[in-house]
Amino acid sequence: MSYQLFQLVSGLGLGLGIAVFHRPIADFMLQQERALAAIFYAKGLPRPPLPTESQSRNMYFALGIFLALIEAGRLWLMTR
């Protein structure tokens, strides 16, 4: 039972961590996507358009909040 509690609390922490640090995470991932897109462009391969900075930041913030809410709900259901 304590392993499940640790798993839920660590998942909640991960979700909150992603939500708090969504800007640096999104900026880093966007930088990596641009480098990958440049490689695809050099090879002549088609690629989908890259997201903007605000889209990327919003996506990682929403992902972090979603994970935190799911884990908080699971924690609440476990304690009932």
Secondary structure, DSSP 4 states (H G I P E B T S, - for coil): -HHHHHHHHHHHHHHHHHHHTHHHHHHHHHHHHHHHHHHHHHHT---PPPPPHHHHHHHHHHHHHHHHHHHHHHHHHHH-
